Amino acid sequence: MAEYKASPNYSVGDIRFDSSGHYQTEDTAEIKRLDALTPKWVARVDKPEEKELTVPVKEEAKASKPRKSSGK
């Protein structure tokens, strides 16, 4: 569920905020439309679930000694 806050009676197409400016939805298409308006016209007041990135972390290579310049 996503919860948004905007000006009272604000509308985006067929999406209409109530008289206190609140709107809740579970419709993913509506969430995408409203998220595109955030933060300029609409504020999202719930905390959206952040998807964890499952990128494997490579171990750092053993530190090698820095090369010295020959100074030529």
mmJSON file of the N, C-alpha and C atoms, coordinates in Angstrom:
{"data_MODEL":{"atom_site":{
"group_PDB":["ATOM","ATOM","ATOM","ATOM","ATOM","ATOM","ATOM","ATOM","ATOM","ATOM","ATOM","ATOM","ATOM","ATOM","ATOM","ATOM","ATOM","ATOM","ATOM","ATOM","ATOM","ATOM","ATOM","ATOM","ATOM","ATOM","ATOM","ATOM","ATOM","ATOM","ATOM","ATOM","ATOM","ATOM","ATOM","ATOM","ATOM","ATOM","ATOM","ATOM","ATOM","ATOM","ATOM","ATOM","ATOM","ATOM","ATOM","ATOM","ATOM","ATOM","ATOM","ATOM","ATOM","ATOM","ATOM","ATOM","ATOM","ATOM","ATOM","ATOM","ATOM","ATOM","ATOM","ATOM","ATOM","ATOM","ATOM","ATOM","ATOM","ATOM","ATOM","ATOM","ATOM","ATOM","ATOM","ATOM","ATOM","ATOM","ATOM","ATOM","ATOM","ATOM","ATOM","ATOM","ATOM","ATOM","ATOM","ATOM","ATOM","ATOM","ATOM","ATOM","ATOM","ATOM","ATOM","ATOM","ATOM","ATOM","ATOM","ATOM","ATOM","ATOM","ATOM","ATOM","ATOM","ATOM","ATOM","ATOM","ATOM","ATOM","ATOM","ATOM","ATOM","ATOM","ATOM","ATOM","ATOM","ATOM","ATOM","ATOM","ATOM","ATOM","ATOM","ATOM","ATOM","ATOM","ATOM","ATOM","ATOM","ATOM","ATOM","ATOM","ATOM","ATOM","ATOM","ATOM","ATOM","ATOM","ATOM","ATOM","ATOM","ATOM","ATOM","ATOM","ATOM","ATOM","ATOM","ATOM","ATOM","ATOM","ATOM","ATOM","ATOM","ATOM","ATOM","ATOM","ATOM","ATOM","ATOM","ATOM","ATOM","ATOM","ATOM","ATOM","ATOM","ATOM","ATOM","ATOM","ATOM","ATOM","ATOM","ATOM","ATOM","ATOM","ATOM","ATOM","ATOM","ATOM","ATOM","ATOM","ATOM","ATOM","ATOM","ATOM","ATOM","ATOM","ATOM","ATOM","ATOM","ATOM","ATOM","ATOM","ATOM","ATOM","ATOM","ATOM","ATOM","ATOM","ATOM","ATOM","ATOM","ATOM","ATOM","ATOM","ATOM","ATOM","ATOM","ATOM","ATOM","ATOM","ATOM","ATOM","ATOM","ATOM","ATOM","ATOM"],
"id":[1,2,3,4,5,6,7,8,9,10,11,12,13,14,15,16,17,18,19,20,21,22,23,24,25,26,27,28,29,30,31,32,33,34,35,36,37,38,39,40,41,42,43,44,45,46,47,48,49,50,51,52,53,54,55,56,57,58,59,60,61,62,63,64,65,66,67,68,69,70,71,72,73,74,75,76,77,78,79,80,81,82,83,84,85,86,87,88,89,90,91,92,93,94,95,96,97,98,99,100,101,102,103,104,105,106,107,108,109,110,111,112,113,114,115,116,117,118,119,120,121,122,123,124,125,126,127,128,129,130,131,132,133,134,135,136,137,138,139,140,141,142,143,144,145,146,147,148,149,150,151,152,153,154,155,156,157,158,159,160,161,162,163,164,165,166,167,168,169,170,171,172,173,174,175,176,177,178,179,180,181,182,183,184,185,186,187,188,189,190,191,192,193,194,195,196,197,198,199,200,201,202,203,204,205,206,207,208,209,210,211,212,213,214,215,216],
"type_symbol":["N","C","C","N","C","C","N","C","C","N","C","C","N","C","C","N","C","C","N","C","C","N","C","C","N","C","C","N","C","C","N","C","C","N","C","C","N","C","C","N","C","C","N","C","C","N","C","C","N","C","C","N","C","C","N","C","C","N","C","C","N","C","C","N","C","C","N","C","C","N","C","C","N","C","C","N","C","C","N","C","C","N","C","C","N","C","C","N","C","C","N","C","C","N","C","C","N","C","C","N","C","C","N","C","C","N","C","C","N","C","C","N","C","C","N","C","C","N","C","C","N","C","C","N","C","C","N","C","C","N","C","C","N","C","C","N","C","C","N","C","C","N","C","C","N","C","C","N","C","C","N","C","C","N","C","C","N","C","C","N","C","C","N","C","C","N","C","C","N","C","C","N","C","C","N","C","C","N","C","C","N","C","C","N","C","C","N","C","C","N","C","C","N","C","C","N","C","C","N","C","C","N","C","C","N","C","C","N","C","C","N","C","C","N","C","C"],
"label_atom_id":["N","CA","C","N","CA","C","N","CA","C","N","CA","C","N","CA","C","N","CA","C","N","CA","C","N","CA","C","N","CA","C","N","CA","C","N","CA","C","N","CA","C","N","CA","C","N","CA","C","N","CA","C","N","CA","C","N","CA","C","N","CA","C","N","CA","C","N","CA","C","N","CA","C","N","CA","C","N","CA","C","N","CA","C","N","CA","C","N","CA","C","N","CA","C","N","CA","C","N","CA","C","N","CA","C","N","CA","C","N","CA","C","N","CA","C","N","CA","C","N","CA","C","N","CA","C","N","CA","C","N","CA","C","N","CA","C","N","CA","C","N","CA","C","N","CA","C","N","CA","C","N","CA","C","N","CA","C","N","CA","C","N","CA","C","N","CA","C","N","CA","C","N","CA","C","N","CA","C","N","CA","C","N","CA","C","N","CA","C","N","CA","C","N","CA","C","N","CA","C","N","CA","C","N","CA","C","N","CA","C","N","CA","C","N","CA","C","N","CA","C","N","CA","C","N","CA","C","N","CA","C","N","CA","C","N","CA","C","N","CA","C","N","CA","C","N","CA","C","N","CA","C"],
"label_alt_id":[null,null,null,null,null,null,null,null,null,null,null,null,null,null,null,null,null,null,null,null,null,null,null,null,null,null,null,null,null,null,null,null,null,null,null,null,null,null,null,null,null,null,null,null,null,null,null,null,null,null,null,null,null,null,null,null,null,null,null,null,null,null,null,null,null,null,null,null,null,null,null,null,null,null,null,null,null,null,null,null,null,null,null,null,null,null,null,null,null,null,null,null,null,null,null,null,null,null,null,null,null,null,null,null,null,null,null,null,null,null,null,null,null,null,null,null,null,null,null,null,null,null,null,null,null,null,null,null,null,null,null,null,null,null,null,null,null,null,null,null,null,null,null,null,null,null,null,null,null,null,null,null,null,null,null,null,null,null,null,null,null,null,null,null,null,null,null,null,null,null,null,null,null,null,null,null,null,null,null,null,null,null,null,null,null,null,null,null,null,null,null,null,null,null,null,null,null,null,null,null,null,null,null,null,null,null,null,null,null,null,null,null,null,null,null,null],
"label_comp_id":["MET","MET","MET","ALA","ALA","ALA","GLU","GLU","GLU","TYR","TYR","TYR","LYS","LYS","LYS","ALA","ALA","ALA","SER","SER","SER","PRO","PRO","PRO","ASN","ASN","ASN","TYR","TYR","TYR","SER","SER","SER","VAL","VAL","VAL","GLY","GLY","GLY","ASP","ASP","ASP","ILE","ILE","ILE","ARG","ARG","ARG","PHE","PHE","PHE","ASP","ASP","ASP","SER","SER","SER","SER","SER","SER","GLY","GLY","GLY","HIS","HIS","HIS","TYR","TYR","TYR","GLN","GLN","GLN","THR","THR","THR","GLU","GLU","GLU","ASP","ASP","ASP","THR","THR","THR","ALA","ALA","ALA","GLU","GLU","GLU","ILE","ILE","ILE","LYS","LYS","LYS","ARG","ARG","ARG","LEU","LEU","LEU","ASP","ASP","ASP","ALA","ALA","ALA","LEU","LEU","LEU","THR","THR","THR","PRO","PRO","PRO","LYS","LYS","LYS","TRP","TRP","TRP","VAL","VAL","VAL","ALA","ALA","ALA","ARG","ARG","ARG","VAL","VAL","VAL","ASP","ASP","ASP","LYS","LYS","LYS","PRO","PRO","PRO","GLU","GLU","GLU","GLU","GLU","GLU","LYS","LYS","LYS","GLU","GLU","GLU","LEU","LEU","LEU","THR","THR","THR","VAL","VAL","VAL","PRO","PRO","PRO","VAL","VAL","VAL","LYS","LYS","LYS","GLU","GLU","GLU","GLU","GLU","GLU","ALA","ALA","ALA","LYS","LYS","LYS","ALA","ALA","ALA","SER","SER","SER","LYS","LYS","LYS","PRO","PRO","PRO","ARG","ARG","ARG","LYS","LYS","LYS","SER","SER","SER","SER","SER","SER","GLY","GLY","GLY","LYS","LYS","LYS"],
"label_asym_id":["A","A","A","A","A","A","A","A","A","A","A","A","A","A","A","A","A","A","A","A","A","A","A","A","A","A","A","A","A","A","A","A","A","A","A","A","A","A","A","A","A","A","A","A","A","A","A","A","A","A","A","A","A","A","A","A","A","A","A","A","A","A","A","A","A","A","A","A","A","A","A","A","A","A","A","A","A","A","A","A","A","A","A","A","A","A","A","A","A","A","A","A","A","A","A","A","A","A","A","A","A","A","A","A","A","A","A","A","A","A","A","A","A","A","A","A","A","A","A","A","A","A","A","A","A","A","A","A","A","A","A","A","A","A","A","A","A","A","A","A","A","A","A","A","A","A","A","A","A","A","A","A","A","A","A","A","A","A","A","A","A","A","A","A","A","A","A","A","A","A","A","A","A","A","A","A","A","A","A","A","A","A","A","A","A","A","A","A","A","A","A","A","A","A","A","A","A","A","A","A","A","A","A","A","A","A","A","A","A","A","A","A","A","A","A","A"],
"label_entity_id":["1","1","1","1","1","1","1","1","1","1","1","1","1","1","1","1","1","1","1","1","1","1","1","1","1","1","1","1","1","1","1","1","1","1","1","1","1","1","1","1","1","1","1","1","1","1","1","1","1","1","1","1","1","1","1","1","1","1","1","1","1","1","1","1","1","1","1","1","1","1","1","1","1","1","1","1","1","1","1","1","1","1","1","1","1","1","1","1","1","1","1","1","1","1","1","1","1","1","1","1","1","1","1","1","1","1","1","1","1","1","1","1","1","1","1","1","1","1","1","1","1","1","1","1","1","1","1","1","1","1","1","1","1","1","1","1","1","1","1","1","1","1","1","1","1","1","1","1","1","1","1","1","1","1","1","1","1","1","1","1","1","1","1","1","1","1","1","1","1","1","1","1","1","1","1","1","1","1","1","1","1","1","1","1","1","1","1","1","1","1","1","1","1","1","1","1","1","1","1","1","1","1","1","1","1","1","1","1","1","1","1","1","1","1","1","1"],
"label_seq_id":[1,1,1,2,2,2,3,3,3,4,4,4,5,5,5,6,6,6,7,7,7,8,8,8,9,9,9,10,10,10,11,11,11,12,12,12,13,13,13,14,14,14,15,15,15,16,16,16,17,17,17,18,18,18,19,19,19,20,20,20,21,21,21,22,22,22,23,23,23,24,24,24,25,25,25,26,26,26,27,27,27,28,28,28,29,29,29,30,30,30,31,31,31,32,32,32,33,33,33,34,34,34,35,35,35,36,36,36,37,37,37,38,38,38,39,39,39,40,40,40,41,41,41,42,42,42,43,43,43,44,44,44,45,45,45,46,46,46,47,47,47,48,48,48,49,49,49,50,50,50,51,51,51,52,52,52,53,53,53,54,54,54,55,55,55,56,56,56,57,57,57,58,58,58,59,59,59,60,60,60,61,61,61,62,62,62,63,63,63,64,64,64,65,65,65,66,66,66,67,67,67,68,68,68,69,69,69,70,70,70,71,71,71,72,72,72],
"pdbx_PDB_ins_code":[null,null,null,null,null,null,null,null,null,null,null,null,null,null,null,null,null,null,null,null,null,null,null,null,null,null,null,null,null,null,null,null,null,null,null,null,null,null,null,null,null,null,null,null,null,null,null,null,null,null,null,null,null,null,null,null,null,null,null,null,null,null,null,null,null,null,null,null,null,null,null,null,null,null,null,null,null,null,null,null,null,null,null,null,null,null,null,null,null,null,null,null,null,null,null,null,null,null,null,null,null,null,null,null,null,null,null,null,null,null,null,null,null,null,null,null,null,null,null,null,null,null,null,null,null,null,null,null,null,null,null,null,null,null,null,null,null,null,null,null,null,null,null,null,null,null,null,null,null,null,null,null,null,null,null,null,null,null,null,null,null,null,null,null,null,null,null,null,null,null,null,null,null,null,null,null,null,null,null,null,null,null,null,null,null,null,null,null,null,null,null,null,null,null,null,null,null,null,null,null,null,null,null,null,null,null,null,null,null,null,null,null,null,null,null,null],
"Cartn_x":[0.848,0.0,0.895,0.503,1.217,0.277,0.821,0.018,0.67,-0.152,0.347,-0.376,0.284,-0.286,-0.075,-1.116,-1.051,-2.011,-2.234,-3.205,-4.595,-5.464,-6.813,-7.517,-8.212,-8.964,-8.11,-6.808,-5.91,-6.269,-6.167,-6.469,-5.433,-5.181,-4.284,-5.076,-5.659,-6.529,-7.696,-7.827,-8.922,-8.556,-7.34,-6.908,-7.272,-8.062,-8.503,-8.177,-7.453,-7.12,-8.339,-8.45,-9.613,-9.496,-10.47,-10.53,-9.386,-8.681,-7.509,-6.211,-6.33,-5.16,-4.508,-5.196,-4.642,-5.176,-4.349,-4.755,-3.959,-4.627,-3.982,-4.339,-3.364,-3.618,-2.71,-3.174,-2.362,-2.121,-2.711,-2.604,-1.212,-0.451,0.937,1.003,0.032,0.023,-0.168,-1.061,-1.274,-0.032,0.606,1.816,2.895,3.074,4.068,3.736,2.458,2.052,2.304,1.957,2.131,3.593,4.365,5.793,6.507,6.026,6.625,6.392,5.365,5.065,5.719,6.35,6.999,8.374,8.851,8.268,7.662,7.631,7.169,5.688,4.826,3.386,2.746,3.388,2.829,3.94,3.604,4.568,4.125,5.063,4.739,5.002,3.981,4.107,4.395,4.188,4.583,6.04,6.622,8.011,7.993,8.281,8.257,9.337,9.03,10.003,11.116,12.344,13.473,13.906,14.045,14.479,15.978,16.367,17.783,18.466,19.599,20.378,21.177,21.118,21.842,23.072,23.914,25.147,26.225,26.873,27.913,29.079,29.561,30.679,31.957,32.855,34.117,35.09,35.863,36.874,37.937,38.387,39.42,40.696,41.387,42.655,43.634,44.553,45.543,46.279,46.481,47.137,48.569,48.885,50.255,51.025,52.313,53.135,53.042,52.953,52.884,54.188,54.05,55.224,55.924,57.242,58.024,58.379,58.344,58.694,60.214,60.688,62.127,62.739,61.91,62.388,63.119,62.962,63.652,62.99],
"Cartn_y":[-1.171,0.0,1.235,2.231,3.498,4.602,5.531,6.646,7.951,8.868,10.138,11.317,12.475,13.724,14.796,15.554,16.655,17.747,18.715,19.755,19.124,19.664,19.119,19.089,18.001,17.799,17.832,17.618,17.553,16.318,16.418,15.249,15.098,13.841,13.474,12.506,13.001,12.145,11.666,10.355,9.793,9.593,9.936,9.834,11.144,11.06,12.27,12.155,13.152,13.216,13.725,13.31,13.714,15.169,15.613,17.017,17.413,16.431,16.76,16.509,16.083,15.908,14.539,13.543,12.196,11.264,10.287,9.261,8.003,6.86,5.562,4.658,3.846,2.917,1.701,0.612,-0.586,-0.867,-0.056,-0.215,0.221,-0.712,-0.405,0.658,0.706,1.733,3.114,3.224,4.497,4.898,3.935,4.223,4.779,4.189,4.694,6.114,6.377,7.727,8.749,8.4,9.349,9.506,8.423,8.524,9.434,9.49,10.368,11.841,12.126,13.508,13.905,12.955,13.208,13.798,14.755,15.488,16.826,17.161,18.487,18.721,17.785,17.984,17.11,15.989,15.012,14.542,14.272,13.72,12.315,11.386,10.027,9.966,9.626,9.682,8.332,7.243,5.944,5.707,4.706,4.378,3.209,3.485,2.383,1.366,0.101,-0.952,-0.828,-0.771,-0.683,-2.086,-2.308,-3.619,-3.727,-4.823,-5.029,-5.452,-4.845,-5.221,-6.457,-7.434,-8.67,-8.753,-7.759,-7.721,-8.39,-9.404,-10.067,-9.12,-9.144,-8.288,-9.087,-8.563,-9.249,-8.847,-9.818,-9.49,-8.643,-7.662,-6.804,-7.612,-7.326,-8.006,-7.589,-8.479,-8.151,-6.895,-6.034,-4.763,-5.03,-4.492,-4.634,-3.371,-3.484,-2.332,-1.341,-0.053,0.932,0.951,1.175,1.236,2.561,2.494,3.715,4.197,5.466,6.044,6.037,5.842,5.788,7.184,8.212,9.58,10.03,9.352,9.744,10.879],
"Cartn_z":[0.0,0.0,0.0,-0.749,-0.808,-0.351,0.403,0.92,0.498,-0.008,-0.539,0.093,0.021,0.535,-0.525,-0.795,-1.756,-1.288,-2.132,-1.802,-1.704,-0.847,-0.739,-2.1,-2.366,-3.607,-4.869,-4.73,-5.892,-6.706,-8.021,-8.843,-9.95,-10.29,-11.371,-12.229,-13.298,-14.104,-13.264,-13.128,-12.339,-10.868,-10.489,-9.089,-8.403,-7.332,-6.635,-5.15,-4.637,-3.218,-2.453,-1.183,-0.401,0.059,0.854,1.277,2.207,2.76,3.57,2.802,1.538,0.69,0.774,1.295,1.426,0.334,-0.031,-0.993,-0.715,-0.71,-0.518,-1.683,-2.104,-3.193,-3.11,-3.709,-3.864,-5.347,-6.211,-7.655,-8.116,-8.688,-9.079,-10.168,-11.058,-12.108,-11.485,-10.506,-9.821,-9.025,-8.395,-7.614,-8.531,-9.7,-10.654,-11.087,-11.372,-11.792,-10.697,-9.454,-8.355,-7.958,-8.003,-7.689,-8.68,-9.919,-10.92,-10.582,-9.786,-9.388,-8.073,-7.421,-6.135,-6.393,-5.694,-4.572,-4.963,-6.254,-6.659,-6.385,-6.759,-6.623,-5.552,-5.254,-4.326,-3.392,-2.143,-1.188,-0.812,-0.826,-0.383,1.111,1.888,3.341,3.983,3.246,3.79,3.425,3.989,3.672,2.689,1.406,0.448,0.762,0.5,0.741,-0.275,0.213,-0.685,-1.055,-2.346,-2.807,-2.592,-1.982,-1.739,-3.027,-3.27,-4.433,-4.082,-4.925,-4.655,-5.558,-5.424,-6.195,-5.36,-5.916,-5.127,-4.875,-3.656,-3.286,-3.452,-4.282,-4.504,-3.408,-2.99,-1.996,-2.66,-1.931,-2.491,-2.662,-3.748,-3.995,-2.911,-2.634,-1.618,-2.046,-1.098,-1.407,-1.861,-3.012,-3.5,-3.169,-3.148,-2.83,-3.976,-3.682,-4.735,-5.54,-6.825,-7.676,-7.468,-7.494,-7.368,-8.748,-8.923,-10.196,-10.363,-11.587,-11.821,-11.798,-11.914,-11.829,-13.083,-14.176,-15.416,-16.094],
"occupancy":[1.0,1.0,1.0,1.0,1.0,1.0,1.0,1.0,1.0,1.0,1.0,1.0,1.0,1.0,1.0,1.0,1.0,1.0,1.0,1.0,1.0,1.0,1.0,1.0,1.0,1.0,1.0,1.0,1.0,1.0,1.0,1.0,1.0,1.0,1.0,1.0,1.0,1.0,1.0,1.0,1.0,1.0,1.0,1.0,1.0,1.0,1.0,1.0,1.0,1.0,1.0,1.0,1.0,1.0,1.0,1.0,1.0,1.0,1.0,1.0,1.0,1.0,1.0,1.0,1.0,1.0,1.0,1.0,1.0,1.0,1.0,1.0,1.0,1.0,1.0,1.0,1.0,1.0,1.0,1.0,1.0,1.0,1.0,1.0,1.0,1.0,1.0,1.0,1.0,1.0,1.0,1.0,1.0,1.0,1.0,1.0,1.0,1.0,1.0,1.0,1.0,1.0,1.0,1.0,1.0,1.0,1.0,1.0,1.0,1.0,1.0,1.0,1.0,1.0,1.0,1.0,1.0,1.0,1.0,1.0,1.0,1.0,1.0,1.0,1.0,1.0,1.0,1.0,1.0,1.0,1.0,1.0,1.0,1.0,1.0,1.0,1.0,1.0,1.0,1.0,1.0,1.0,1.0,1.0,1.0,1.0,1.0,1.0,1.0,1.0,1.0,1.0,1.0,1.0,1.0,1.0,1.0,1.0,1.0,1.0,1.0,1.0,1.0,1.0,1.0,1.0,1.0,1.0,1.0,1.0,1.0,1.0,1.0,1.0,1.0,1.0,1.0,1.0,1.0,1.0,1.0,1.0,1.0,1.0,1.0,1.0,1.0,1.0,1.0,1.0,1.0,1.0,1.0,1.0,1.0,1.0,1.0,1.0,1.0,1.0,1.0,1.0,1.0,1.0,1.0,1.0,1.0,1.0,1.0,1.0,1.0,1.0,1.0,1.0,1.0,1.0],
"B_iso_or_equiv":[0.0,0.0,0.0,0.0,0.0,0.0,0.0,0.0,0.0,0.0,0.0,0.0,0.0,0.0,0.0,0.0,0.0,0.0,0.0,0.0,0.0,0.0,0.0,0.0,0.0,0.0,0.0,0.0,0.0,0.0,0.0,0.0,0.0,0.0,0.0,0.0,0.0,0.0,0.0,0.0,0.0,0.0,0.0,0.0,0.0,0.0,0.0,0.0,0.0,0.0,0.0,0.0,0.0,0.0,0.0,0.0,0.0,0.0,0.0,0.0,0.0,0.0,0.0,0.0,0.0,0.0,0.0,0.0,0.0,0.0,0.0,0.0,0.0,0.0,0.0,0.0,0.0,0.0,0.0,0.0,0.0,0.0,0.0,0.0,0.0,0.0,0.0,0.0,0.0,0.0,0.0,0.0,0.0,0.0,0.0,0.0,0.0,0.0,0.0,0.0,0.0,0.0,0.0,0.0,0.0,0.0,0.0,0.0,0.0,0.0,0.0,0.0,0.0,0.0,0.0,0.0,0.0,0.0,0.0,0.0,0.0,0.0,0.0,0.0,0.0,0.0,0.0,0.0,0.0,0.0,0.0,0.0,0.0,0.0,0.0,0.0,0.0,0.0,0.0,0.0,0.0,0.0,0.0,0.0,0.0,0.0,0.0,0.0,0.0,0.0,0.0,0.0,0.0,0.0,0.0,0.0,0.0,0.0,0.0,0.0,0.0,0.0,0.0,0.0,0.0,0.0,0.0,0.0,0.0,0.0,0.0,0.0,0.0,0.0,0.0,0.0,0.0,0.0,0.0,0.0,0.0,0.0,0.0,0.0,0.0,0.0,0.0,0.0,0.0,0.0,0.0,0.0,0.0,0.0,0.0,0.0,0.0,0.0,0.0,0.0,0.0,0.0,0.0,0.0,0.0,0.0,0.0,0.0,0.0,0.0,0.0,0.0,0.0,0.0,0.0,0.0],
"pdbx_formal_charge":[null,null,null,null,null,null,null,null,null,null,null,null,null,null,null,null,null,null,null,null,null,null,null,null,null,null,null,null,null,null,null,null,null,null,null,null,null,null,null,null,null,null,null,null,null,null,null,null,null,null,null,null,null,null,null,null,null,null,null,null,null,null,null,null,null,null,null,null,null,null,null,null,null,null,null,null,null,null,null,null,null,null,null,null,null,null,null,null,null,null,null,null,null,null,null,null,null,null,null,null,null,null,null,null,null,null,null,null,null,null,null,null,null,null,null,null,null,null,null,null,null,null,null,null,null,null,null,null,null,null,null,null,null,null,null,null,null,null,null,null,null,null,null,null,null,null,null,null,null,null,null,null,null,null,null,null,null,null,null,null,null,null,null,null,null,null,null,null,null,null,null,null,null,null,null,null,null,null,null,null,null,null,null,null,null,null,null,null,null,null,null,null,null,null,null,null,null,null,null,null,null,null,null,null,null,null,null,null,null,null,null,null,null,null,null,null],
"auth_seq_id":[1,1,1,2,2,2,3,3,3,4,4,4,5,5,5,6,6,6,7,7,7,8,8,8,9,9,9,10,10,10,11,11,11,12,12,12,13,13,13,14,14,14,15,15,15,16,16,16,17,17,17,18,18,18,19,19,19,20,20,20,21,21,21,22,22,22,23,23,23,24,24,24,25,25,25,26,26,26,27,27,27,28,28,28,29,29,29,30,30,30,31,31,31,32,32,32,33,33,33,34,34,34,35,35,35,36,36,36,37,37,37,38,38,38,39,39,39,40,40,40,41,41,41,42,42,42,43,43,43,44,44,44,45,45,45,46,46,46,47,47,47,48,48,48,49,49,49,50,50,50,51,51,51,52,52,52,53,53,53,54,54,54,55,55,55,56,56,56,57,57,57,58,58,58,59,59,59,60,60,60,61,61,61,62,62,62,63,63,63,64,64,64,65,65,65,66,66,66,67,67,67,68,68,68,69,69,69,70,70,70,71,71,71,72,72,72],
"auth_comp_id":["MET","MET","MET","ALA","ALA","ALA","GLU","GLU","GLU","TYR","TYR","TYR","LYS","LYS","LYS","ALA","ALA","ALA","SER","SER","SER","PRO","PRO","PRO","ASN","ASN","ASN","TYR","TYR","TYR","SER","SER","SER","VAL","VAL","VAL","GLY","GLY","GLY","ASP","ASP","ASP","ILE","ILE","ILE","ARG","ARG","ARG","PHE","PHE","PHE","ASP","ASP","ASP","SER","SER","SER","SER","SER","SER","GLY","GLY","GLY","HIS","HIS","HIS","TYR","TYR","TYR","GLN","GLN","GLN","THR","THR","THR","GLU","GLU","GLU","ASP","ASP","ASP","THR","THR","THR","ALA","ALA","ALA","GLU","GLU","GLU","ILE","ILE","ILE","LYS","LYS","LYS","ARG","ARG","ARG","LEU","LEU","LEU","ASP","ASP","ASP","ALA","ALA","ALA","LEU","LEU","LEU","THR","THR","THR","PRO","PRO","PRO","LYS","LYS","LYS","TRP","TRP","TRP","VAL","VAL","VAL","ALA","ALA","ALA","ARG","ARG","ARG","VAL","VAL","VAL","ASP","ASP","ASP","LYS","LYS","LYS","PRO","PRO","PRO","GLU","GLU","GLU","GLU","GLU","GLU","LYS","LYS","LYS","GLU","GLU","GLU","LEU","LEU","LEU","THR","THR","THR","VAL","VAL","VAL","PRO","PRO","PRO","VAL","VAL","VAL","LYS","LYS","LYS","GLU","GLU","GLU","GLU","GLU","GLU","ALA","ALA","ALA","LYS","LYS","LYS","ALA","ALA","ALA","SER","SER","SER","LYS","LYS","LYS","PRO","PRO","PRO","ARG","ARG","ARG","LYS","LYS","LYS","SER","SER","SER","SER","SER","SER","GLY","GLY","GLY","LYS","LYS","LYS"],
"auth_asym_id":["A","A","A","A","A","A","A","A","A","A","A","A","A","A","A","A","A","A","A","A","A","A","A","A","A","A","A","A","A","A","A","A","A","A","A","A","A","A","A","A","A","A","A","A","A","A","A","A","A","A","A","A","A","A","A","A","A","A","A","A","A","A","A","A","A","A","A","A","A","A","A","A","A","A","A","A","A","A","A","A","A","A","A","A","A","A","A","A","A","A","A","A","A","A","A","A","A","A","A","A","A","A","A","A","A","A","A","A","A","A","A","A","A","A","A","A","A","A","A","A","A","A","A","A","A","A","A","A","A","A","A","A","A","A","A","A","A","A","A","A","A","A","A","A","A","A","A","A","A","A","A","A","A","A","A","A","A","A","A","A","A","A","A","A","A","A","A","A","A","A","A","A","A","A","A","A","A","A","A","A","A","A","A","A","A","A","A","A","A","A","A","A","A","A","A","A","A","A","A","A","A","A","A","A","A","A","A","A","A","A","A","A","A","A","A","A"],
"auth_atom_id":["N","CA","C","N","CA","C","N","CA","C","N","CA","C","N","CA","C","N","CA","C","N","CA","C","N","CA","C","N","CA","C","N","CA","C","N","CA","C","N","CA","C","N","CA","C","N","CA","C","N","CA","C","N","CA","C","N","CA","C","N","CA","C","N","CA","C","N","CA","C","N","CA","C","N","CA","C","N","CA","C","N","CA","C","N","CA","C","N","CA","C","N","CA","C","N","CA","C","N","CA","C","N","CA","C","N","CA","C","N","CA","C","N","CA","C","N","CA","C","N","CA","C","N","CA","C","N","CA","C","N","CA","C","N","CA","C","N","CA","C","N","CA","C","N","CA","C","N","CA","C","N","CA","C","N","CA","C","N","CA","C","N","CA","C","N","CA","C","N","CA","C","N","CA","C","N","CA","C","N","CA","C","N","CA","C","N","CA","C","N","CA","C","N","CA","C","N","CA","C","N","CA","C","N","CA","C","N","CA","C","N","CA","C","N","CA","C","N","CA","C","N","CA","C","N","CA","C","N","CA","C","N","CA","C","N","CA","C","N","CA","C","N","CA","C","N","CA","C","N","CA","C"],
"pdbx_PDB_model_num":[1,1,1,1,1,1,1,1,1,1,1,1,1,1,1,1,1,1,1,1,1,1,1,1,1,1,1,1,1,1,1,1,1,1,1,1,1,1,1,1,1,1,1,1,1,1,1,1,1,1,1,1,1,1,1,1,1,1,1,1,1,1,1,1,1,1,1,1,1,1,1,1,1,1,1,1,1,1,1,1,1,1,1,1,1,1,1,1,1,1,1,1,1,1,1,1,1,1,1,1,1,1,1,1,1,1,1,1,1,1,1,1,1,1,1,1,1,1,1,1,1,1,1,1,1,1,1,1,1,1,1,1,1,1,1,1,1,1,1,1,1,1,1,1,1,1,1,1,1,1,1,1,1,1,1,1,1,1,1,1,1,1,1,1,1,1,1,1,1,1,1,1,1,1,1,1,1,1,1,1,1,1,1,1,1,1,1,1,1,1,1,1,1,1,1,1,1,1,1,1,1,1,1,1,1,1,1,1,1,1,1,1,1,1,1,1]
}}}
